[in-house]
Amino acid sequence: MSTPLLPLPLVAKQSLSANIAYFSDPLYTRTFSKEETLDQSGRWCWFSQERGYGSSTSYGAFIHKWNTSRELRLLNISSEKRGWLAALSGIKESSISCDEQYSGDEPNQQFHDEIFSIIRLHSLDGTYAQENPTSTSEKTCGVSEVVLLCDVVKSTLIHTGVAHDVGERSHK
């Protein structure tokens, strides 16, 4: 793993401030169970900003809604931020691809572990990626998501409901 460049130079600190968003909108997860299920055993927890993301066959037919008890401070890791993220973290820009940033599983976990010290140092709650679907840039790809530190989830998110995605086949 790369070691972040700390302390941050003034220009990076200014850029960091410009890339922090304050977020309090509802978040969503999909599961195969109606019960409130969110794996909080690891360091990171993944959410969508869109109620109907993914398919019921891939992610489950039950859509869980989560509200925040306070405003979240999130680092923008959208793909157009690759060069800035590389300079800030010491990660090679060529290794920051859409897969490492936010298309799931181990590469996503590794990318977030790489920037963990930046998140903690600046008292952030996690990251967000908001992609522009109308962009023709190759640097813009992937989905919109919010990734939170699981300890933030435990103290900040409130499960406020579950809906069954009746338009698709559910798993029991």
Backbone as JSON, one array per atom type, in Angstrom:
{
  "sequence": "MSTPLLPLPLVAKQSLSANIAYFSDPLYTRTFSKEETLDQSGRWCWFSQERGYGSSTSYGAFIHKWNTSRELRLLNISSEKRGWLAALSGIKESSISCDEQYSGDEPNQQFHDEIFSIIRLHSLDGTYAQENPTSTSEKTCGVSEVVLLCDVVKSTLIHTGVAHDVGERSHK",
  "N": [[0.83, -1.19, 0.0], [0.4, 2.28, -0.66], [1.94, 5.08, 0.92], [0.4, 7.87, 2.27], [1.02, 11.29, 1.36], [1.94, 13.14, 3.82], [2.57, 15.82, 6.11], [-0.05, 17.51, 4.32], [0.65, 19.57, 1.49], [0.0, 23.1, 1.14], [-1.51, 23.7, -1.2], [-2.72, 21.24, -1.74], [-4.27, 20.96, 0.55], [-6.06, 23.06, 0.17], [-7.28, 22.15, -2.16], [-8.38, 19.82, -1.16], [-10.38, 20.78, 0.56], [-12.09, 21.88, -1.35], [-13.09, 19.6, -2.45], [-14.74, 18.3, -0.73], [-17.88, 17.26, 0.23], [-21.01, 18.03, 1.71], [-23.47, 16.03, 2.98], [-26.77, 14.9, 3.27], [-28.88, 13.48, 2.31], [-31.24, 10.74, 1.83], [-30.0, 7.34, 1.88], [-29.49, 4.2, 0.16], [-29.76, 0.63, 0.24], [-29.69, -2.65, -1.2], [-31.05, -5.83, -0.56], [-31.37, -9.43, -0.15], [-33.07, -10.07, 1.78], [-35.86, -9.22, 3.82], [-35.4, -8.32, 6.31], [-33.6, -5.92, 8.27], [-30.52, -5.68, 7.09], [-27.21, -5.15, 7.13], [-23.95, -5.39, 6.52], [-21.73, -4.6, 8.83], [-19.3, -5.28, 9.7], [-16.8, -4.88, 8.63], [-14.46, -2.35, 7.52], [-15.61, -0.56, 5.75], [-18.78, 0.52, 4.38], [-21.15, 0.21, 1.83], [-23.32, 2.24, -0.16], [-26.13, 3.32, -2.14], [-27.09, 6.28, -3.88], [-29.37, 6.31, -5.19], [-32.65, 5.18, -5.22], [-33.62, 2.97, -6.75], [-31.38, 1.5, -7.67], [-29.34, -0.89, -9.44], [-30.21, -4.42, -9.93], [-32.88, -6.62, -8.92], [-32.18, -9.26, -9.07], [-29.41, -9.27, -8.95], [-28.69, -7.75, -6.65], [-30.71, -8.05, -4.8], [-34.22, -8.07, -3.9], [-35.24, -6.42, -2.0], [-35.39, -3.17, -0.95], [-33.69, -1.08, 1.1], [-34.03, 1.79, 3.09], [-32.1, 4.45, 4.35], [-31.67, 7.01, 6.68], [-29.83, 9.94, 7.64], [-28.54, 10.99, 10.79], [-27.18, 13.24, 11.09], [-25.38, 15.71, 9.19], [-23.27, 14.42, 6.69], [-19.75, 14.32, 6.02], [-18.11, 14.07, 3.09], [-15.63, 12.79, 0.88], [-14.97, 13.64, -2.45], [-14.62, 11.31, -4.86], [-15.02, 10.98, -7.51], [-14.52, 9.96, -10.91], [-13.29, 11.95, -12.5], [-11.55, 13.09, -10.78], [-9.17, 11.75, -10.58], [-6.36, 12.44, -11.06], [-5.89, 14.4, -9.11], [-6.5, 12.91, -6.78], [-4.44, 11.02, -6.9], [-2.16, 12.63, -6.55], [-2.68, 13.6, -4.0], [-2.75, 11.3, -2.4], [-0.56, 9.68, -2.98], [-0.86, 7.45, -4.47], [-0.39, 5.74, -7.52], [-1.53, 7.31, -10.44], [-2.28, 5.79, -12.65], [-3.15, 3.46, -11.48], [-5.53, 4.07, -10.4], [-8.43, 3.34, -11.33], [-11.76, 3.06, -12.7], [-12.64, 0.61, -11.69], [-11.09, 0.24, -9.33], [-12.01, 2.38, -7.91], [-14.92, 2.34, -7.58], [-16.45, 0.06, -8.42], [-17.05, -2.16, -7.01], [-16.48, -4.95, -4.73], [-13.27, -6.5, -4.11], [-11.24, -4.74, -5.39], [-12.4, -2.21, -4.98], [-12.54, -2.11, -2.2], [-9.76, -2.18, -1.63], [-8.91, 0.25, -2.8], [-10.26, 2.1, -1.16], [-9.1, 1.46, 1.29], [-6.55, 2.38, 0.77], [-6.89, 5.15, 0.85], [-7.7, 5.58, 3.39], [-6.26, 6.79, 5.58], [-6.29, 9.47, 4.86], [-9.0, 10.04, 4.96], [-9.51, 9.66, 7.72], [-7.64, 11.48, 8.91], [-8.67, 13.95, 8.16], [-11.1, 14.02, 9.34], [-13.32, 12.92, 7.96], [-16.34, 11.3, 6.83], [-16.51, 9.43, 4.88], [-16.65, 8.54, 1.4], [-17.77, 9.79, -1.82], [-19.05, 9.16, -5.08], [-20.09, 10.73, -7.84], [-21.19, 10.39, -10.84], [-21.27, 11.79, -14.14], [-23.7, 11.15, -16.3], [-24.03, 12.04, -18.91], [-21.61, 12.7, -19.89], [-18.95, 12.47, -22.25], [-16.44, 11.78, -21.74], [-13.72, 9.55, -21.31], [-12.77, 9.26, -18.8], [-14.88, 9.38, -17.11], [-16.91, 7.19, -15.65], [-18.86, 4.41, -14.45], [-20.82, 4.05, -11.42], [-23.01, 5.99, -9.29], [-22.25, 6.42, -5.94], [-22.1, 6.09, -2.33], [-19.69, 5.64, 0.11], [-19.2, 4.69, 3.31], [-17.44, 4.87, 6.44], [-17.75, 2.1, 8.53], [-18.05, 2.44, 11.31], [-19.1, 4.99, 11.39], [-21.55, 4.55, 10.19], [-22.83, 3.0, 12.15], [-23.2, 4.88, 14.17], [-24.58, 6.97, 12.98], [-26.45, 6.45, 10.88], [-29.91, 5.75, 10.29], [-32.15, 3.21, 10.02], [-34.9, 3.42, 8.03], [-36.91, 2.19, 6.64], [-38.24, -0.38, 4.45], [-38.71, -1.59, 1.2], [-40.37, -3.69, -1.13], [-39.23, -4.65, -4.22], [-41.37, -4.89, -6.46], [-41.49, -5.17, -9.17], [-39.75, -7.02, -10.12], [-38.48, -10.38, -9.96], [-38.22, -11.84, -6.77], [-35.83, -13.02, -4.35], [-35.89, -15.6, -1.95]],
  "CA": [[0.0, 0.0, 0.0], [1.11, 3.54, -0.7], [1.87, 5.92, 2.1], [-0.03, 9.21, 1.89], [1.98, 12.38, 1.5], [1.48, 13.94, 4.96], [1.38, 16.66, 6.03], [-0.4, 17.95, 2.98], [1.04, 20.92, 1.1], [-1.11, 24.05, 1.18], [-2.36, 23.57, -2.38], [-3.51, 20.02, -1.58], [-5.27, 21.25, 1.58], [-7.09, 23.88, -0.46], [-8.01, 21.27, -3.07], [-9.16, 18.9, -0.35], [-11.58, 21.51, 0.99], [-12.97, 22.04, -2.5], [-13.58, 18.29, -2.85], [-15.53, 17.73, 0.36], [-19.3, 17.6, 0.12], [-21.84, 17.8, 2.89], [-24.51, 15.17, 2.43], [-27.75, 14.45, 4.26], [-29.97, 12.82, 1.61], [-31.37, 9.32, 2.14], [-29.15, 6.37, 1.2], [-30.22, 2.96, -0.08], [-29.09, -0.65, 0.02], [-30.56, -3.74, -1.64], [-30.72, -7.13, 0.04], [-32.26, -10.54, -0.47], [-33.87, -10.29, 2.98], [-36.67, -8.07, 4.26], [-34.84, -7.86, 7.58], [-32.54, -4.92, 8.18], [-29.23, -6.36, 7.03], [-26.12, -4.33, 6.62], [-22.72, -5.91, 7.07], [-20.93, -3.53, 9.41], [-18.16, -5.93, 10.35], [-15.55, -4.42, 8.04], [-14.14, -0.93, 7.66], [-16.4, 0.25, 4.81], [-20.14, 0.13, 4.04], [-21.51, 0.79, 0.54], [-24.71, 2.68, -0.33], [-26.48, 4.02, -3.36], [-27.85, 7.51, -3.73], [-30.56, 6.11, -6.0], [-33.52, 4.16, -4.63], [-33.79, 1.79, -7.57], [-30.13, 1.08, -8.33], [-29.1, -2.33, -9.61], [-31.35, -5.29, -10.2], [-33.25, -7.48, -7.8], [-31.48, -10.54, -9.19], [-28.0, -9.08, -8.56], [-28.51, -7.16, -5.32], [-31.83, -8.39, -3.93], [-35.48, -7.4, -4.22], [-35.65, -5.55, -0.9], [-34.66, -1.89, -0.94], [-33.68, -0.49, 2.45], [-33.78, 3.24, 3.11], [-31.36, 4.89, 5.53], [-31.55, 8.47, 6.84], [-28.7, 10.34, 8.47], [-28.89, 11.77, 11.98], [-26.41, 14.47, 10.96], [-24.79, 15.9, 7.87], [-22.04, 13.66, 6.48], [-18.65, 14.96, 5.29], [-17.66, 13.04, 2.16], [-14.6, 13.14, -0.09], [-15.36, 13.38, -3.83], [-13.66, 10.45, -5.57], [-15.51, 10.78, -8.87], [-13.39, 9.61, -11.77], [-12.55, 13.1, -13.01], [-10.65, 13.51, -9.72], [-8.05, 10.8, -10.49], [-5.05, 13.08, -10.93], [-5.84, 15.04, -7.8], [-6.43, 11.84, -5.77], [-3.1, 10.43, -6.96], [-1.22, 13.58, -5.92], [-3.02, 13.7, -2.59], [-2.57, 10.05, -1.65], [0.66, 8.96, -3.31], [-1.22, 6.3, -5.3], [-0.15, 6.0, -8.95], [-2.78, 7.63, -11.14], [-2.64, 4.68, -13.55], [-3.8, 2.4, -10.72], [-6.86, 4.53, -9.97], [-9.39, 3.18, -12.43], [-13.14, 2.94, -12.22], [-12.77, -0.6, -10.89], [-10.54, 0.47, -8.0], [-12.77, 3.4, -7.21], [-16.27, 2.09, -7.12], [-17.3, -0.94, -9.05], [-17.33, -3.25, -6.1], [-15.65, -6.04, -4.28], [-11.93, -6.29, -3.57], [-10.55, -3.52, -5.83], [-13.03, -1.07, -4.33], [-12.06, -2.17, -0.81], [-8.34, -1.8, -1.62], [-8.8, 1.68, -3.05], [-10.68, 2.83, 0.04], [-8.07, 1.26, 2.31], [-5.42, 3.25, 0.4], [-7.15, 6.54, 1.21], [-8.23, 5.58, 4.76], [-5.6, 7.76, 6.46], [-6.75, 10.81, 4.47], [-10.36, 10.14, 5.51], [-9.4, 9.83, 9.18], [-6.89, 12.69, 9.23], [-9.49, 15.14, 7.92], [-12.4, 13.8, 10.0], [-14.37, 12.69, 6.98], [-17.17, 10.13, 7.11], [-16.39, 8.47, 3.79], [-16.45, 9.07, 0.05], [-18.88, 9.68, -2.76], [-18.75, 9.27, -6.5], [-21.29, 11.15, -8.58], [-20.77, 10.46, -12.22], [-22.08, 12.54, -15.09], [-24.07, 10.17, -17.33], [-24.02, 12.63, -20.24], [-20.23, 12.99, -20.27], [-18.34, 11.58, -23.24], [-15.07, 11.57, -21.3], [-13.39, 8.18, -20.89], [-12.46, 9.27, -17.38], [-16.12, 9.35, -16.35], [-17.62, 5.93, -15.82], [-19.24, 3.82, -13.17], [-22.09, 4.38, -10.79], [-22.96, 6.94, -8.18], [-22.34, 5.7, -4.68], [-21.54, 6.64, -1.1], [-19.01, 4.63, 0.91], [-19.0, 5.24, 4.66], [-16.79, 4.06, 7.46], [-18.8, 1.36, 9.24], [-18.32, 3.02, 12.63], [-19.97, 6.14, 11.14], [-22.88, 3.98, 9.94], [-23.4, 2.57, 13.42], [-23.56, 6.02, 15.0], [-25.18, 8.06, 12.23], [-27.55, 6.09, 9.99], [-31.12, 5.21, 10.89], [-32.93, 2.42, 9.05], [-36.24, 4.02, 8.07], [-37.92, 1.45, 5.91], [-37.87, -1.36, 3.43], [-39.73, -1.77, 0.17], [-40.14, -4.83, -2.01], [-39.18, -4.27, -5.63], [-42.37, -5.81, -7.01], [-41.36, -5.27, -10.62], [-38.83, -8.08, -10.49], [-38.55, -11.6, -9.16], [-37.48, -11.74, -5.51], [-35.19, -14.22, -3.8], [-36.33, -15.83, -0.57]],
  "C": [[0.87, 1.25, 0.0], [0.96, 4.28, 0.61], [1.46, 7.31, 1.67], [1.05, 10.24, 2.14], [1.48, 13.31, 2.59], [2.67, 14.6, 5.62], [1.18, 17.16, 4.61], [0.14, 19.35, 2.69], [-0.2, 21.81, 1.05], [-2.05, 23.88, -0.01], [-3.24, 22.32, -2.28], [-4.6, 20.24, -0.52], [-6.4, 22.07, 0.99], [-7.93, 23.02, -1.4], [-8.89, 20.29, -2.29], [-10.46, 19.57, 0.08], [-12.58, 21.64, -0.15], [-13.61, 20.72, -2.93], [-14.3, 17.55, -1.72], [-16.97, 18.21, 0.18], [-19.99, 17.28, 1.44], [-23.12, 17.15, 2.4], [-25.48, 14.75, 3.53], [-28.97, 13.78, 3.6], [-30.07, 11.36, 2.04], [-30.4, 8.47, 1.32], [-29.92, 5.06, 1.1], [-29.27, 1.78, -0.2], [-30.14, -1.63, -0.49], [-30.1, -5.01, -0.95], [-31.7, -8.18, -0.44], [-33.19, -10.84, 0.7], [-34.64, -9.02, 3.34], [-36.12, -7.5, 5.56], [-33.75, -6.82, 7.32], [-31.2, -5.65, 8.22], [-28.22, -5.44, 6.39], [-24.85, -4.83, 7.3], [-21.85, -4.75, 7.52], [-19.68, -4.08, 10.08], [-16.82, -5.46, 9.81], [-15.32, -2.94, 8.31], [-15.1, -0.05, 6.87], [-17.78, -0.34, 4.59], [-20.57, 0.91, 2.8], [-22.99, 1.09, 0.45], [-24.89, 3.29, -1.71], [-27.21, 5.31, -3.01], [-29.19, 7.39, -4.45], [-31.38, 4.95, -5.44], [-33.55, 2.88, -5.46], [-32.53, 1.29, -8.26], [-30.07, -0.44, -8.47], [-30.36, -3.12, -9.91], [-31.64, -6.16, -9.0], [-32.54, -8.82, -7.87], [-30.02, -10.43, -8.77], [-27.84, -8.67, -7.1], [-29.61, -7.5, -4.34], [-33.05, -7.54, -4.23], [-35.94, -6.44, -3.12], [-34.75, -4.32, -0.85], [-34.82, -1.26, 0.43], [-33.3, 0.98, 2.35], [-33.12, 3.6, 4.45], [-31.33, 6.42, 5.55], [-30.37, 8.76, 7.76], [-29.19, 11.15, 9.67], [-28.12, 13.09, 12.01], [-25.87, 14.56, 9.54], [-23.46, 15.13, 7.79], [-21.03, 14.48, 5.7], [-17.99, 13.91, 4.42], [-16.64, 13.6, 1.18], [-15.06, 12.73, -1.49], [-14.27, 12.54, -4.5], [-14.15, 10.14, -6.98], [-14.33, 10.68, -9.82], [-12.64, 10.8, -12.34], [-11.56, 13.65, -11.98], [-9.39, 12.64, -9.62], [-6.69, 11.45, -10.27], [-4.87, 13.71, -9.57], [-5.72, 14.0, -6.69], [-5.04, 11.21, -5.73], [-2.1, 11.34, -6.27], [-1.44, 13.65, -4.41], [-2.6, 12.47, -1.79], [-1.24, 9.36, -1.88], [0.39, 7.7, -4.1], [-0.93, 6.67, -6.75], [-1.47, 6.25, -9.65], [-3.23, 6.48, -12.04], [-3.33, 3.54, -12.8], [-5.17, 2.82, -10.2], [-7.79, 4.47, -11.17], [-10.79, 3.1, -11.84], [-13.31, 1.7, -11.34], [-12.25, -0.4, -9.47], [-11.39, 1.46, -7.22], [-14.11, 2.91, -6.72], [-17.07, 1.07, -7.89], [-17.31, -2.25, -8.27], [-16.2, -4.19, -5.77], [-14.24, -5.62, -3.89], [-11.21, -5.04, -4.09], [-11.09, -2.25, -5.17], [-12.55, -0.98, -2.88], [-10.61, -1.7, -0.73], [-8.16, -0.3, -1.84], [-9.18, 2.47, -1.8], [-9.68, 2.64, 1.19], [-6.86, 2.15, 2.04], [-5.65, 4.69, 0.88], [-7.7, 6.68, 2.65], [-7.58, 6.66, 5.64], [-6.01, 9.19, 6.12], [-8.15, 11.05, 5.05], [-10.3, 10.44, 7.0], [-8.74, 11.16, 9.56], [-7.76, 13.94, 9.12], [-10.92, 14.98, 8.44], [-13.56, 13.69, 9.02], [-15.12, 11.41, 7.34], [-17.04, 9.06, 6.04], [-16.19, 9.18, 2.47], [-17.77, 9.05, -0.73], [-18.34, 9.8, -4.17], [-20.06, 9.61, -7.18], [-20.87, 11.35, -10.01], [-21.77, 11.19, -13.09], [-22.45, 11.6, -16.24], [-24.05, 10.73, -18.75], [-22.61, 12.94, -20.72], [-19.74, 11.99, -21.32], [-16.89, 11.29, -22.87], [-14.86, 10.11, -20.9], [-13.11, 8.12, -19.4], [-13.72, 9.19, -16.52], [-16.85, 8.05, -16.65], [-18.02, 5.41, -14.45], [-20.57, 4.33, -12.67], [-21.9, 5.47, -9.76], [-23.1, 6.15, -6.89], [-21.75, 6.51, -3.54], [-20.93, 5.47, -0.35], [-18.68, 5.27, 2.25], [-18.18, 4.29, 5.51], [-17.89, 3.38, 8.27], [-19.07, 1.91, 10.63], [-19.18, 4.28, 12.51], [-21.41, 5.65, 10.93], [-23.56, 3.65, 11.26], [-23.9, 3.75, 14.25], [-24.41, 7.08, 14.3], [-26.39, 7.68, 11.38], [-28.7, 5.43, 10.74], [-31.89, 4.49, 9.8], [-34.37, 2.9, 9.14], [-37.27, 3.29, 7.23], [-37.35, 0.48, 4.9], [-39.04, -1.48, 2.46], [-39.36, -2.99, -0.66], [-40.22, -4.34, -3.43], [-40.08, -5.23, -6.39], [-42.26, -6.01, -8.51], [-40.48, -6.42, -11.05], [-38.99, -9.26, -9.55], [-37.71, -11.45, -7.89], [-36.88, -13.08, -5.14], [-35.66, -14.38, -2.36], [-35.21, -16.45, 0.22]]
}
